[in-house]
Amino acid sequence: MREYLSAAACGALVTVVAAAVAGAGPAASALAVGGTLAVLAWATGQLSQDTEAGIPVADVAWGLALAVRGRTAVGRLLPLAAAQVVGAVVAGLGLVLLGGRLAATPDVGPPGLGTAALLGVVVGVVGGLAAVLADLHAQDAAAGIGGVVSGALLPGALGGAAHPGALLGLAVAGSLTWPAAAVTGVTVLAGQVLAGLWIRAAVTEHDVT
């Protein structure tokens, strides 16, 4: 139960941070989102065991890349994802109740849904590679690199895309449109899987040679 409560708290925190800095520009977004995810990765990394990575508790997207490498069970990710989404949605509702549509945007705007989807894949791949390497070398905070990239590349509240669960909370808060949240979130997750497959293939090739 503690793991799920922690996952919900992580989803809520990233949602609030991404909403708060959505209008502050890419540099601020990169630092805020990346820094938040780095701290959360470090904290949840303390839960890691020999056969199970701890950082998916902070961001289940990292778990997809790690699952490909066998560092976490796929079945574990579903309840963690649900907890993170619940936390993010509660945070989004809280922002609305507090008059907190902090960075409400009527549409995705530049770069547009298509480009946002492409950038989502980039964020997912970078985030997945960072998460796997961070876990491999026991430098969990380095997983926050994905947040730095998403904050720098994606405009407004989409800067929180490194945490796909938070995108749903941002949509509830009115900081993102639902199509933007859905398209970007799915492509980030796809990028995470690609990163895991890439590293597994590289490790397999190295072992063969």
C-alpha positions in Angstrom: 0.0 0.0 0.0 2.8 2.4 0.8 4.3 1.9 -2.7 0.9 2.9 -4.3 0.5 5.9 -2.0 4.0 7.0 -3.0 3.2 6.6 -6.6 0.1 8.7 -6.3 2.0 11.4 -4.5 4.6 11.4 -7.3 1.9 11.8 -9.9 0.4 14.7 -8.0 3.7 16.5 -7.5 4.8 16.4 -11.1 1.3 17.6 -12.2 1.5 20.6 -9.9 5.1 21.5 -10.8 4.5 21.2 -14.6 1.4 23.4 -14.3 3.2 26.0 -12.2 6.1 26.4 -14.7 4.1 25.9 -17.9 4.3 29.6 -18.8 7.8 30.2 -17.6 9.7 29.1 -20.7 11.6 26.0 -21.7 14.6 26.6 -19.4 12.5 26.9 -16.3 10.3 24.0 -17.3 13.4 21.8 -18.0 14.9 22.7 -14.6 11.7 22.3 -12.7 10.4 19.1 -14.2 13.8 17.5 -14.6 14.8 18.5 -11.1 11.5 17.2 -9.6 11.9 13.8 -11.4 15.5 13.6 -10.4 14.6 14.0 -6.7 11.7 11.5 -7.0 13.9 9.0 -8.9 16.5 9.3 -6.1 13.9 8.8 -3.4 12.2 5.9 -5.0 15.5 4.4 -6.0 16.0 3.6 -2.4 13.3 0.9 -2.8 15.4 -0.9 -5.4 16.2 -4.6 -4.9 18.5 -7.0 -6.7 15.6 -8.1 -8.9 13.3 -5.1 -8.8 13.9 -1.5 -9.7 12.4 1.1 -7.4 12.1 4.1 -9.8 8.9 3.0 -11.5 7.2 4.1 -8.3 8.0 7.7 -9.3 7.2 7.3 -13.1 5.7 4.2 -14.5 7.0 5.1 -17.9 10.5 4.3 -16.7 9.2 0.9 -15.8 8.4 0.0 -19.4 12.1 0.4 -20.4 13.1 -1.5 -17.3 10.6 -4.3 -17.9 12.1 -5.0 -21.3 15.4 -5.6 -19.4 13.7 -7.8 -16.8 14.3 -5.2 -14.0 10.6 -5.0 -13.1 7.5 -7.1 -13.6 5.0 -5.9 -16.2 2.2 -6.8 -13.8 3.6 -4.5 -11.2 3.3 -1.5 -13.5 -0.5 -1.5 -14.0 -1.4 -0.7 -10.3 1.5 1.8 -10.1 0.2 3.5 -13.3 -3.3 3.6 -11.8 -2.0 5.1 -8.6 0.0 7.8 -10.4 -3.0 8.7 -12.6 -5.2 9.0 -9.6 -2.7 11.2 -7.9 -2.4 13.4 -11.0 -6.1 13.7 -11.5 -6.7 14.6 -7.9 -4.0 17.3 -8.2 -5.6 18.5 -11.4 -9.0 18.8 -9.7 -7.3 20.6 -6.8 -5.9 23.1 -9.2 -9.3 23.8 -10.7 -11.0 24.1 -7.2 -8.3 26.6 -6.2 -8.7 28.6 -9.4 -5.5 27.0 -10.4 -5.7 26.7 -14.2 -2.2 27.8 -14.0 -1.3 27.5 -17.6 -4.5 26.9 -19.4 -4.0 26.7 -23.2 -6.9 26.4 -25.7 -4.9 24.1 -27.9 -1.5 22.6 -28.3 -0.3 25.4 -30.5 3.1 25.2 -32.0 4.6 22.6 -32.6 1.2 21.0 -33.3 0.0 17.5 -32.5 2.1 15.7 -35.1 5.3 17.3 -34.1 4.4 16.9 -30.4 3.9 13.2 -31.0 7.3 13.0 -32.7 9.0 14.9 -29.8 7.1 12.6 -27.4 8.9 9.6 -28.9 12.2 11.5 -28.5 11.4 12.2 -24.9 10.4 8.6 -24.3 13.6 7.2 -25.8 15.9 9.6 -23.9 14.0 9.0 -20.7 14.1 5.3 -21.2 17.8 5.2 -21.9 18.4 7.5 -18.9 16.3 5.3 -16.6 17.9 2.1 -17.6 21.4 3.5 -17.3 20.6 5.1 -14.0 19.3 1.8 -12.7 22.3 -0.1 -14.1 24.8 2.2 -12.4 22.8 2.9 -9.3 22.7 6.6 -10.1 18.9 6.8 -9.9 18.6 10.6 -9.9 20.0 10.6 -13.5 16.6 9.3 -14.6 15.4 12.9 -14.3 17.2 13.6 -17.6 14.0 12.7 -19.4 12.2 15.5 -17.6 14.9 18.0 -18.6 14.4 17.0 -22.2 10.6 17.2 -22.1 10.7 20.6 -20.4 13.2 21.9 -23.0 11.5 20.5 -26.1 7.8 20.6 -25.5 5.8 23.8 -25.0 3.8 24.9 -22.0 2.3 22.2 -19.8 3.5 19.5 -22.3 6.9 20.0 -20.6 5.6 17.5 -18.0 5.4 14.8 -20.7 8.3 12.8 -19.2 5.6 11.7 -16.7 2.7 10.5 -18.9 0.4 10.2 -15.8 0.8 13.8 -15.1 -0.4 14.7 -18.5 -3.9 13.5 -17.5 -3.8 15.6 -14.4 -2.8 18.6 -16.5 -5.7 18.0 -18.9 -8.1 17.8 -16.0 -6.7 21.2 -14.8 -7.3 22.7 -18.2 -3.6 23.2 -18.8 -3.7 20.8 -21.8 -6.3 19.6 -24.3 -7.2 16.0 -24.0 -5.9 15.1 -27.5 -2.6 16.7 -26.6 -2.3 14.7 -23.4 -3.3 11.5 -25.0 -1.1 11.7 -28.1 2.0 12.9 -26.3 1.5 10.4 -23.4 1.2 7.4 -25.8 4.2 8.4 -27.8 6.3 8.9 -24.7 5.4 5.4 -23.6 6.2 4.0 -27.0 9.6 5.7 -26.9 10.3 4.1 -23.5 9.7 0.7 -24.9 11.9 1.4 -27.9 14.7 2.5 -25.5 14.4 -0.8 -23.6 14.5 -2.8 -26.8 17.5 -0.9 -28.1 19.5 -1.5 -24.9 18.5 -5.2 -24.8 19.6 -5.6 -28.4 22.9 -3.8 -27.7 23.6 -6.0 -24.6 22.7 -9.2 -26.5 25.0 -8.2 -29.4 27.8 -7.4 -26.9 27.3 -10.8 -25.2 27.4 -12.6 -28.6 30.6 -10.9 -29.7 
